[in-house]
Amino acid sequence: MSKPPFLALPAGVRTYRLGTARGDFAVHDTGGPDADGSGAVALLLPGFTGSKEDFVGLLEPLAQAGFRAVAVDGRGQFETGGPADESAYAQHELARDVHAVVAAVAGRDSGGVHLLGHSLGGLIARAAVLEDAAPFASLTLMSSGPGAVSPSQQERVRMLLGALETMSMAAIWEVMRELDQSVGSAGEAPYSRREDEESSGAMEEFLRRRWLSNVPAQLAATGRQLLTEPDRVARLAALAPPVHVVSGAEDDAWPVEWLDGMAARLGARRTVVPGTGHSPNAERPRETARAVVDFWLSLGPG
């Protein structure tokens, strides 16, 4: 579970429900619903059990660099909501949602949207590019690997899938918190790097509210995707726009050497953010934003 570095939104960021051809999606947007459609746009997709808040630390530096950044709760995640039918969360359906959001935020002269997916969001981003790469100026895969997650993480996902069949979301939350407190969560960000500004209690309440807001059918469907995702790197290499592979120095979900190998096969730029684990976007957001911006700017005017 990724944990935002803080909860207070930077100045100028708007939170609203973005209307698309496939329904409304909750977003944090540095441009807002009345953006004039000019300039470069970046769409940020969160990971499994995550939300748009996982990117809150990136929003200000991306905006300062001249990018309109839109972080979205996907179908069934946190404040977007969704049906109780697992078929609604098939990967091709989630990829089509990405295209719908892109169509709603892309400016006429944007030159394509920079797509960034963290963890599960990277698998969904990849699926969207494989469906149709034309709307995208680039693809950034952040802590997201070539196929299914590592064996250790598969074990954790299977435990969650089993719990979803027999326990309430509230009961699962209590078990997860007990586990976190007793053994810690390797590769995850601490509750906050700004605990002088926000209490750990507020962060805890946010994490609980976010968990309870997730649609169980979405967690079940996407959890199975994490277990069964095939290696699509060769296909992506043939079709994709410029690719950037970003990760922390350690990662339990997809080992760093897997990510190194994927980047080599893709001919992609490779960035390792020192001192971070599975969520560099939350753990060291300014360093992560700098790496992402440098990649986007290297591609020329968007």
C-alpha positions in Angstrom: 0.0 0.0 0.0 1.5 3.3 -1.1 1.3 6.1 1.4 1.3 9.8 0.2 4.1 12.0 1.5 1.4 14.5 2.8 -2.2 15.2 2.2 -2.5 19.0 1.8 -2.7 19.8 -1.9 -0.3 22.4 -3.4 -1.7 25.8 -4.3 -3.5 25.8 -7.6 -4.4 22.1 -7.7 -8.1 21.4 -8.2 -9.9 18.3 -7.1 -13.1 17.4 -9.1 -14.8 14.7 -11.1 -13.7 14.7 -14.7 -16.4 13.9 -17.1 -15.4 11.5 -19.9 -17.2 9.3 -22.5 -16.8 6.4 -20.0 -18.1 8.1 -16.9 -16.7 10.5 -14.3 -13.3 10.1 -12.7 -12.0 11.7 -9.5 -8.8 13.7 -10.3 -6.3 16.1 -8.8 -5.5 18.5 -11.6 -2.9 21.3 -11.7 -4.8 22.8 -14.6 -8.3 22.4 -13.4 -11.6 21.8 -15.3 -11.3 25.1 -17.1 -7.7 24.5 -18.5 -7.3 26.2 -21.8 -6.0 23.1 -23.5 -2.5 24.5 -24.3 0.8 23.0 -23.2 2.0 19.6 -22.3 -0.2 17.2 -20.2 0.8 14.3 -18.0 -1.6 11.7 -16.8 -0.7 9.8 -13.6 -2.2 6.3 -12.9 -1.9 4.9 -9.3 -1.2 1.4 -8.3 -3.0 -1.4 -6.5 -4.8 -0.2 -3.4 -3.4 3.3 -4.2 -5.1 6.5 -5.4 -4.4 9.9 -6.9 -3.0 11.1 -3.6 0.1 9.0 -4.1 1.2 11.6 -6.6 0.5 14.7 -4.5 4.2 15.3 -4.0 4.8 15.4 -7.8 2.1 17.8 -8.7 3.8 21.1 -7.7 7.2 20.3 -9.3 5.6 19.1 -12.5 3.5 22.2 -12.7 6.5 24.4 -12.1 8.2 22.7 -15.0 5.3 23.6 -17.3 3.3 20.4 -17.3 -0.4 20.1 -16.6 -0.4 17.1 -14.3 -3.6 15.1 -13.8 -3.6 12.3 -11.2 -6.7 10.0 -11.4 -8.5 7.5 -9.3 -9.2 4.6 -11.7 -12.5 2.8 -11.9 -13.3 1.3 -8.5 -10.5 3.2 -6.8 -11.1 5.5 -3.8 -13.3 8.5 -4.9 -14.2 7.3 -8.4 -16.2 4.3 -7.5 -17.5 1.6 -9.7 -19.8 -1.4 -10.1 -19.6 -4.6 -8.0 -19.1 -6.7 -11.2 -15.5 -8.0 -11.7 -15.9 -7.9 -15.4 -15.9 -4.1 -15.3 -12.3 -4.2 -14.2 -10.9 -6.4 -16.9 -7.6 -4.9 -18.1 -8.9 -3.9 -21.5 -11.8 -2.1 -19.8 -9.3 -0.1 -17.6 -7.2 0.6 -20.6 -10.2 2.1 -22.4 -10.9 4.2 -19.3 -7.4 5.6 -19.8 -8.1 6.6 -23.4 -11.3 8.3 -22.3 -9.5 10.3 -19.7 -6.8 11.2 -22.2 -9.4 12.4 -24.6 -10.9 14.6 -21.9 -7.7 16.3 -20.8 -5.5 16.4 -23.9 -5.0 19.9 -25.4 -5.3 20.5 -29.1 -1.6 21.4 -29.3 -0.3 19.2 -26.6 1.5 16.8 -29.0 0.2 13.8 -27.0 -0.1 13.0 -23.4 2.8 11.8 -21.2 1.4 8.7 -19.5 2.9 7.5 -16.2 1.7 4.4 -14.4 2.9 3.3 -10.9 2.9 -0.4 -10.1 -0.4 -1.8 -11.3 -1.0 1.5 -13.0 2.0 0.7 -15.1 0.4 -2.5 -16.3 -2.8 -0.6 -17.2 -0.8 2.2 -18.9 1.0 -0.4 -20.9 -2.3 -2.0 -21.9 -3.6 1.4 -23.0 -0.5 2.0 -25.2 -0.8 -1.4 -26.7 -4.4 -0.7 -27.6 -3.5 2.5 -29.3 -0.2 4.4 -28.9 -1.2 7.4 -31.0 -2.4 9.6 -28.1 0.7 9.3 -26.1 3.9 11.4 -26.3 5.7 9.0 -23.9 5.2 6.2 -21.4 6.8 6.1 -17.9 6.6 2.8 -16.1 7.3 3.5 -12.4 8.0 0.4 -10.2 6.1 -1.7 -12.7 7.6 -4.7 -14.2 7.5 -6.9 -17.3 4.8 -9.4 -16.1 3.4 -10.8 -12.9 4.7 -9.7 -9.6 7.5 -11.5 -7.7 6.7 -14.8 -5.9 6.8 -13.1 -2.4 4.2 -10.5 -3.6 2.1 -13.2 -5.3 1.8 -14.8 -1.8 0.5 -11.5 -0.3 -1.9 -10.9 -3.2 -3.3 -14.5 -2.8 -3.8 -13.9 0.9 -5.8 -10.7 0.1 -7.9 -12.4 -2.5 -8.8 -15.1 0.0 -9.7 -12.5 2.6 -11.9 -10.7 0.1 -14.0 -13.8 -0.2 -14.6 -14.2 3.5 -14.1 -10.9 5.3 -15.4 -7.4 5.2 -13.2 -4.6 4.0 -13.2 -3.2 7.6 -12.0 -6.5 9.0 -9.3 -6.8 6.4 -8.1 -3.3 7.2 -7.7 -4.2 10.9 -5.6 -7.3 10.0 -3.4 -5.3 7.6 -2.7 -2.6 10.2 -1.8 -5.2 12.7 0.6 -6.8 10.3 2.2 -3.5 9.3 2.7 -2.5 13.0 4.3 -5.8 13.9 6.6 -6.5 10.9 6.6 -3.2 8.9 6.0 -2.9 5.2 9.2 -3.3 3.1 9.6 -1.0 0.2 6.8 1.4 1.3 6.9 5.0 2.2 6.6 6.1 5.8 3.2 7.7 6.7 4.6 11.2 6.1 7.7 13.1 5.5 5.9 16.2 6.8 4.6 14.9 10.1 5.4 18.3 11.6 2.6 19.7 9.4 0.1 16.8 9.6 -0.5 14.3 12.3 0.1 10.6 11.8 -3.5 10.2 13.0 -4.8 12.2 10.0 -2.8 10.1 7.6 -4.0 6.9 9.3 -7.6 8.0 9.0 -7.1 8.9 5.3 -5.5 5.5 4.6 -8.4 3.7 6.3 -11.0 5.8 4.4 -9.3 5.1 1.1 -9.1 1.4 1.8 -12.8 1.2 2.7 -13.8 3.2 -0.4 -12.2 0.8 -2.8 -14.6 -1.5 -4.6 -13.9 -5.1 -3.6 -14.6 -6.4 -7.1 -11.9 -4.0 -8.4 -9.3 -5.3 -5.9 -10.2 -8.9 -6.8 -10.0 -8.4 -10.5 -6.8 -6.3 -10.5 -5.2 -8.6 -7.9 -5.6 -11.5 -10.3 -4.0 -9.3 -13.0 -0.9 -8.9 -10.8 -0.7 -12.7 -10.5 -1.2 -13.6 -14.2 0.1 -10.6 -16.2 2.1 -12.0 -19.2 5.4 -10.5 -20.4 4.4 -8.1 -23.1 7.7 -6.3 -23.3 8.6 -7.4 -26.9 5.2 -6.2 -28.1 5.6 -2.9 -26.3 9.0 -2.4 -27.7 7.6 -2.6 -31.2 4.7 -0.2 -30.7 5.5 2.2 -27.8 6.4 5.9 -27.8 9.6 6.7 -25.9 9.7 4.8 -22.6 11.2 5.6 -19.2 11.6 2.9 -16.5 11.8 4.4 -13.0 12.1 2.6 -9.7 13.5 2.8 -6.2 16.8 1.2 -5.3 14.9 -1.7 -3.8 11.6 -3.3 -4.8 9.8 -6.3 -3.5 7.0 -6.3 -6.2 9.3 -6.4 -9.2 13.0 -6.9 -8.3 15.2 -4.1 -9.5 17.1 -6.5 -11.8 13.9 -7.3 -13.5 13.3 -3.6 -14.1 16.8 -3.2 -15.4 16.3 -6.0 -17.9 12.9 -4.7 -19.0 14.4 -1.3 -19.7 17.2 -2.8 -21.7 14.8 -4.8 -23.8 12.7 -1.7 -24.4 15.7 0.5 -25.2 14.2 2.8 -22.5 15.7 5.4 -20.3 16.4 4.0 -16.9 16.3 5.9 -13.6 16.8 4.6 -10.1 15.8 7.0 -7.3 18.3 6.5 -4.4 17.0 5.8 -1.0 13.5 4.7 -2.1 11.6 1.5 -2.4 8.4 0.6 -4.3 7.0 4.2 -4.2 9.6 6.8 -5.2 6.8 9.1 -6.2 5.8 9.2 -2.5 9.1 8.6 -0.8 11.3 11.2 -2.6 8.8 13.1 -4.8 11.0 16.0 -5.8 13.9 13.8 -6.9 11.4 11.6 -8.8 9.7 14.6 -10.4 13.1 15.9 -11.6 13.9 12.6 -13.3 10.5 12.5 -14.9 10.6 16.1 -16.1 14.1 15.6 -17.5 12.9 12.7 -19.6 9.9 14.6 -20.9 11.9 17.7 -21.7 14.5 15.5 -23.5 11.8 14.6 -26.1 11.5 18.2 -27.3 8.6 20.5 -27.1 5.3 18.8 -26.3 
